[in-house]
Structure formats: C-alpha cells, structure tokens
C-alpha cells in the first residue's frame, strides 16, 4: 500500500467517523425526530426568547392593563370613563392618548351639525366611576368655551360610561 492510498483511506475513515457522530446514532444520541425535538425544546426553555414568549402569553389584551394586580403594569383609570370619552369625542382627531396617566388630547374638529371647531383634553384621574374622576377641558379657535358646553360634554361622557357599565354587568 502506497502512502497516497493509505492517506486516502485514512481521510475517508476520519470523515465517516466524524459524520456518523453528527447523526447521533452511534454515540448514545437518539435518531428519532421526536427525541431530537424534545431535546431542542428542553434547551429552548432557558433562553431569553422563551421567557419573552411566556410573558406575552400571560397578558393577552389591552384590557388586562385595567385588571392587573401589578402596580407597575396597571392603569389607574376607569375603563368605562375612558371608553366613553373616546366614543363621545369620536368626531375629534386624537393627538395623543396615554392610559397610564389618564390623558386624552385631541386636535380641532367640528361636531356633527355644528359650525364651531373645538379641541378637547380629557383627564380620567381615578378608577372610580364618579363625576370627580373626570376632568374635561374644551377650547375653540375663538377662545374659551362656556361652562355649559363643558358641563354638557362631561354629562354625555358620564351617561355613556354608565351605559357601558350596565351593558357589561348583564354579561
């Protein structure tokens, strides 16, 4: 046997041994797809991505913010006042919304059937369904808005919030 044929045989033997080790069949590993998948799943359990996925599964909707017990995640506003404010002022374009502080700010918009443009800022400051939990500020392009108009908007929001609460209590 010559040196080149010996080196060729040795190279083939090393490559075969190396490739057979990758398959897991000769060195104690299982060759079934189910066993390999179980092994991969066990390795995946301790990764940061698996932790993020588990966290995502525990909180499934925006409304969980209103019902959570964790003070770092909860929203301290009344969900009925919040929803009613968005529904009553739906003709105004929303500029910013922050459920954690309870502030809804809108840009100028004209109510249906009206000729005057208004801008509103709503502050829901308490989780109670109470008139004291709601602060509404209205402004028109011409200046201040009368207290009667502000009171009418507050009353409309409170009425709609009570309707939403009654609807939910029937479920």
N, C-alpha and C positions, 0 to 999 in steps of 0.2 A: 504494500500500500504506500503510495507516494504522499508527500507532505500536503500537497494541494487537495488530494481526495480526502485525506484524514481531516483537514481543516474544514472542508465542505461538510462532511458527516457530523463533525462536532458542532458546527454552526447550526445545522438542521436540528440536531438533538437539543441544543440550548433553546432555540426558537420554539420548538414543540413543547418543551417543558414550561417555558415562560407563558406561552399562550394557553396551555391547559390550566395553569394556575389562575388565570384571569376568569376562567369559566366557573370556578368554584366547585367543580365536581370531584376532583381528586384530593383536595386539601381540607376536607371537613365541611365545606360550604354546601348548601343545598342548591340543586339546579331547578327546583320548581319555581314558576313565576310567583306563586302566592307567598312562598317563603321569602323570596327576594323583596317583594313589595312590603311585607311585614317588617323586614329589616330596614328598608328605606323609611317607612313610617315611624319606626322607633327612633331613628336618627333625626327625623324632621321634628319630632315633639319638642326638642330642646333648643330649637333655633328661634331667633327673634321674630322671624316671619310667622311662625306658628303662634307665638304669643299675640302678635297683632291680629291674626285671624280669629283667635279665641276671643279677644277683646271685642272685635267687630261683631261677632255672633251674639254677645251678651247685650249690646244695645242696638236695637233694630230699627228705631224710628226717631223722628224729631220729638214726638210727644213723650218719649222716655225722659227727656230733659225736665219735663214738668213733674214727673212722678218718681224721680230717683231720690235715694236717701243720702247720696254722697254730696256733701256741701260744695265740693269742687266742680260738680257737674250739673247741679240743679239750677233751675231758673226760678227765681223768686217772684214771679208774676202770675196773675190769674189767667189761665188759658182761655177762659170764656171772654174776659175783657179784651184780651189780646186778639182773639179771632174776630170778635165783634167790631173792634176798632178797624181791623183790616177790611171787613165787609162793608161797614158803614162809609168808610172813606175810600172805597174802591175806585172812585172817579178821579182821585188824585194820584199822580205818578209818584211812586215811592223813591225817595232819595237814599234813605238808609234805614235799616232795621237791626236792632240789637236786642234779642230776647233776654240776654243776661242782665242788662241794665233796665230793660223795660221801655226803651225809647223807640218810637216810630216817627220818622221825619219824612215829610213829603215835599214835593215841589208844587208850583202853582198849577191849578186845574180848575175848570169851571164845572159846577154841579149840573146835572141834567135839568134842563128847563130854566137855568139861571144865566145871568149875563155877567156876573162878577166873578173874578178869579180869586181863589183862596189858596193858602198854604197852611198846613197843619203840623203841629208837633204833639204827639200823644205820649204821655208818661204813665205807664202802669207800674205803680210803686209797691204793691203789696199782693200777696197771694189770695187775699180775701175778695169775694165778690161783693164789693161795697163801693159806694159813691166816693168815699175818701181815698180809695185806691187808684182813682182815675183823675188825671190832670190833662186837660186839653187846652192848647193854645192855638188860636187862629189868627191869621194875618191876611189882609187883602193887599192888592197892589196900591190901593189908595191910602193905606194906613191901617189903623186899628179897627177891629171888628167889635160890634156891640156885644155886651154881656148876654143879651137874649139869644143871639146867634150861637155863642159858645155854649150856653146852657142847653139849647136845642140839640146841638151835636152830642153833648155829654149824655143827655137823656136818651137819644137814639142809640148810642153805644150801650148804655146800661140796659135798655129794653131788649136789644138784640142779644146781649150776654145772658140775660135771664132766660130768653127763649132757647138759647143753645144749651143752657144747663138743664132746663126742663126736658128738652129733647133727649139729652144723654141719660137722664135719670129714668126714662122709660125703657131704656135698653136692658 
